[in-house]
Amino acid sequence: MKKTTLYLVHAAVIAALYVVLTLLANMLGLANYAVQVRFSEAMTILPVFTPAAIPGLFIGCLLSNTLTGCMPMDIVFGSLATLAGAVGTYFIGKKKLPVWVATLPPIVANVIVVPPVLRYVYMLDGSIPYFMLTVGAGEVISCGILGMILYQALRPRAVSLFSLQPGDK
């Protein structure tokens, strides 16, 4: 398969999985509001393995936020936070730092972007620092803990799954 076709397939599969996992979390009441534990956010570790995860995560988040009925400003800014986090994870993954460091960009991006959206778009009661704490807790669970579990599960199969060269992450 051509490299560009494989890249598009990887991005599309990642986007689709992101949507499905977000819809599952939404059905359980975990995808929105002050504390968000989106299972799909575990996938923010994927840019360590493939750059195709960057557009895949962005499009998946955009679609998920739309399908779960988020406000337009949340759709835009939440998706941009996911994009920024994915780009940061990709570049940290290239630096050969400990892999847990690669979980930080999506956590930080969401802690910065989501609280003002919750306060000023959804008009939820609470302060920005409070929402930073609650969103941060959910992101640490989703990106940090679940993301590291996903990384450990995929790492042995990364060469075949993501067409990496032996020795790459």
Secondary structure, DSSP 8 states (H G I E B T S, - for coil): --HHHHHHHHHHHHHHHHHHHHHHHHHTT-SSSSS---GGGGGGGGGGT-TTHHHHHHHHHHHHHHHTT--HHHHHHHHHHHHHHHHHHHHHHHTT--GGGGGHHHHHHHHHHHHHIIIIIS--SS-HHHHHHHHHHHHIIIIIIIHHHHHHHHGGGHHHHHT--TT--
